[in-house]
Amino acid sequence: MALEKHINILDYTLQSLLRRKFKNIGIIMVFTLVIFTVSSIIFLSYSLRQEAHLLLKNSPEIVVQKMRAGRHELISTWLMTEIRGIPGVSDVEPRYWGYYYDSGVKANYTILGIGASGLENNKVVSGRMPSPHEKNVAAIGRGIADVRVIKKDLGSILYLQAADNKWMNFNIVGIFESDSGIMTADLIVISKEDFKALVSMPDDTATDLAVHVSNEAEIPTVARKIKEQFPDSRPILRDEIIRTYDAVFGWRSGLIITLFMGALIAFIILAWDKATGLSAEEKQEIGILKAIGWETSDVLEMKFWEGLVISLTSFMCGIILAYIHIFFMGASLLAPALKGWSVIYPEFRLAPFIDFYQIAILMSLTVVPYIASTIIPSWKASITDPDIVMRG
Amino acid sequence: MIKTENVTKYFNRGNPDEVLAVNDVSIEVKEGDFAVFKGPSGSGKTTLLSLIGCMSRPTSGRVIVEDRDVSRLPERFMTEVRRNTFGFIFQQFHLIKGISVCDNVMLPVLPTDIKPSKLRKSAVRILENLGMSGRIDFPVQKLSGGEQQRTAIARALINNPDIILADEPTAHLDTHLSEEFLSIMRNLQQQGKTIVIATHDPLVYDKDYVSLIIEMRDGRVREIIRN
């Protein structure tokens, strides 16, 4: 059976690897670290993008903002009637949201006046969402609960300073569960009335308008018509938001990978040096094997197994560690660089999305060159007469 | 059995460090011979041994082993001849450190389709015949010089070759171990194998069972004595 020969060579290869265990363990550790870092970045940025895609699925097809001098400002709610009249529009609703800077903890919160967003359907850890007309109650994100040291028990009071300098107090009736952390970590949901009071928003205005279009194909046409009818408006398509998320996370991961290039290059040099620089002992071993009857193809097969075992072990270890790091440990090492935009970093467990295409590319850029760098010098040594190799 | 016809071997030909190691050598070793290539260091005996053993190719001339011209064979067929015809015993033993005695002995036949259990059985049998039964799974680097020598002999015998080639086999052995080695070689010769030894040790070429002495100097054959 022809398989015996390959098993014998593989068995000898494993023995060879054990003979040089310190060198090989060193290579595996560095190789694993490189794969771990690169695949962590890939896993995290891809999962964040996927997470964003899923969350944005429920967002309105078009968001209409009012622009003045290139800046976003409050939009009049009377536009809703006009927009409803555009063919293809199924519904229009006002959205009330804004940011609140908490100087005490130096963090920005996102405040949402309820009644306009799909977020009201989100589950909470405990308690409930405020109802649209309920005053002085709030549901808050886990991130805010943590920075404001609010107990997990409901009934605590959250104090916010309104635009007129008066303090408003909100009874916490719900805390968002960590699964929704990507969107809710820094979120405070209150009633529309409370929101308007907090930011001193005039009655007939909203932050922006959510426009629902039943037919996906009509979205660009509806957006164009809104723009034509109201030149000072900016219709934002859901797809544009998704693309922005892709660009932001892609840019962030690209930046990290670029910063990491130094380490990557250092590894390539190390791997090249370790793999290609056949020591006198290794050269002599090839000479001995050839002299006692091994063919060049046998030597190359041994070196192939050697490269494959080292690179595949490192690759698998790196991938598994990255998987654990990202999906079970909340990407603790990379999170600040990739997912944060304020001092409140969302604490959430990402759903394990894996881009197999990128993993395949990573594999082809690491495993394949490593095997090649192991085989090529051995091939050079093994095609030389064993007599010359043995003389050194 | 082994013939060389006007064999010449240059190393680094055309370079300033060019060496003419073997110069126009024609010899014949018959089946069952106990042949010795004798001569001082640098006389070309090791190179001649490696040319006969298909470990390198002559620059010119022909090497014929068992009626087959091996000097121009493609690499794959040279390896086949090397594996099936010769058993090598090197001056430095050239054992692979870090693996056991038995694993070293099995090395030449590992890239074959023989089951590992069968390979081990053959290796153990040869080692037992050479008095190494207590050292079968011993790490090779912990062996004494004589034991390393016997391991090298066992490795040379694992493929049951017709010809044993040994390069300065007694160089690192004391008189007692050298005698022991020669008695093993003599024994193998009596079993029908052809022995070819390159040496400058009189202990080897003074033996009365040596059937052929080829004296070399400066790459040329100086004298051929057939007993």
Interface residues (C-beta under 8 A of the other chain):
Chain A: M1 A2 E4 K5 I7 N8 I9 D11 Y12 Q15 L18 R19 Q284 E285 I288 L289 K290 A291 I292 G293 W294 E295 T296 D298 E301 I383 D385 P386 D387 I388 M390
Chain B: F11 T47 S50 G53 M55 S56 R57 E75 R76 T79 R82 R83 N84 F88 F90 H94 I96 K97 G98 I99 D103 L107 P108 V109 L110 P111 T112 D113 I114 K115 P116 L119 R155 N159
